[in-house]
Structure formats: C-alpha cells, structure tokens
Amino acid sequence: MQNTRLTQIVNQGSQQIEAWLSNSWRQLSLLLLSLLFGYFVGGALAAIAGQAARWDTTVALIVLIFTEIVSRITYRNRIGREDSRWLAIAMANNFKMGITYSLFLEALKLGS
C-alpha cells in the first residue's frame, strides 16, 4: 500500500489507541463495560421480544448463533495477553456472558 497522508494518520491513530489501551486498568474497565453492556442488551432483547411474541424464536436463534460464534472464536485458540487481538476477543466474550446472564435472570424472574 502506498504511504499516503491518510494511511499515516490511520497508522498513528491506531498506535495511539494501542498505547492508550496498554494500561491494565483501562483494559479492566473496558472489559467490565462490555459485560454490563451485554447485560443491558440482554434485558432489552428480552423486553422487546416479550412484547411481540412473534419474535421470540427469531431472537433466540440470533442470540444462540452469536454466542456460539463468540465461544468458538474465544475457546478455539489460546490467545495470550500479549496478542493484539486479545482485548477485542475478551470484550466480545464478556458481552456474550452479560447477555447470557441477563437472559437467565429474566427467566428466573418469569418463573417465580
């Protein structure tokens, strides 16, 4: 690829983001935020699909496919913390755990 001004800006931006994310506290806060956002999305999915009963099976299928894809990506390769893809994969896994936990809690609320 040619070394244009746009590619230089993109490369510098990605290097600055990587340097910013190298702090372990920032990584921990991003992981916690992705877990809580997954919990929020799971509650929203349950509320939206519960209102229109026609969407129950479709939303369940989409959530199942999403969780299986994330699990396959996460647990197929043992990626160490030094890998640059680790944080994105861990955030996706925490998002998946938040959705799953939220749906379990919704089921327990409805069952009691």
C-alpha positions in Angstrom: 0.0 0.0 0.0 1.2 3.5 -0.7 2.3 5.7 2.1 -0.3 8.4 1.8 -1.3 11.0 4.3 -4.4 9.1 5.1 -2.6 5.9 5.8 -0.1 7.8 8.0 -3.0 9.3 10.0 -4.7 5.9 10.4 -1.4 4.2 11.5 -0.6 7.0 14.0 -4.2 6.8 15.4 -4.0 3.0 15.8 -0.6 3.3 17.5 -2.1 5.9 19.9 -5.1 3.8 20.7 -2.8 0.7 21.3 -0.6 2.8 23.7 -3.7 4.1 25.5 -5.1 0.5 25.9 -1.8 -0.9 27.2 -2.8 0.3 30.7 -4.2 -2.7 32.6 -6.8 -0.5 34.4 -8.2 0.7 31.1 -8.4 -2.8 29.9 -10.2 -3.9 33.0 -12.7 -1.0 32.7 -13.4 -1.8 29.1 -14.0 -5.5 30.0 -16.4 -4.5 32.8 -18.2 -2.1 30.5 -18.6 -4.8 27.8 -20.1 -7.1 30.5 -22.5 -4.5 31.7 -23.5 -3.5 28.2 -24.2 -7.2 27.4 -26.4 -7.3 30.5 -28.3 -4.2 29.2 -28.7 -5.6 25.7 -29.9 -9.0 27.1 -32.6 -7.2 29.1 -33.6 -5.1 26.2 -33.8 -8.2 23.9 -36.0 -10.0 26.4 -38.3 -7.0 26.8 -38.6 -6.3 23.1 -39.0 -10.0 22.1 -41.5 -10.4 25.0 -43.7 -7.6 23.8 -44.1 -9.1 20.3 -44.4 -12.8 20.8 -43.7 -13.5 17.2 -40.1 -12.5 17.6 -39.2 -15.0 20.4 -37.8 -17.8 18.3 -36.0 -15.4 15.9 -34.3 -13.5 18.7 -33.4 -16.8 20.4 -31.9 -18.1 17.2 -29.9 -14.9 16.7 -28.6 -14.9 20.3 -27.7 -18.6 20.1 -25.8 -18.1 16.8 -24.0 -15.1 18.3 -23.0 -16.9 21.5 -21.8 -20.0 19.6 -19.6 -17.9 17.2 -18.1 -15.9 20.0 -17.4 -19.1 22.0 -15.8 -20.8 19.0 -13.6 -17.8 18.4 -12.7 -17.4 22.1 -12.0 -21.0 23.0 -10.6 -22.4 19.8 -7.3 -20.5 20.0 -5.5 -19.9 23.3 -4.5 -16.3 22.8 -2.2 -14.7 25.3 -2.5 -11.3 26.8 0.4 -10.1 24.7 -1.5 -10.7 21.4 -3.1 -7.5 20.0 -6.4 -9.3 19.4 -6.8 -10.4 23.0 -8.7 -7.4 24.2 -11.3 -7.4 21.4 -11.9 -11.2 21.9 -12.2 -10.8 25.7 -14.6 -7.9 25.3 -16.8 -10.0 22.9 -16.7 -12.9 25.4 -17.7 -10.6 28.3 -20.5 -9.1 26.1 -21.7 -12.7 25.5 -21.6 -13.5 29.2 -23.6 -10.4 30.0 -26.3 -11.3 27.5 -26.4 -14.9 28.8 -26.6 -13.8 32.5 -29.3 -11.3 31.7 -31.4 -13.9 29.9 -31.0 -16.4 32.8 -32.1 -13.7 35.3 -35.1 -12.8 33.2 -36.1 -16.5 33.0 -35.8 -16.8 36.8 -37.9 -13.7 37.3 -40.6 -15.0 35.0 -40.5 -18.5 36.6 -41.0 -17.3 40.2 
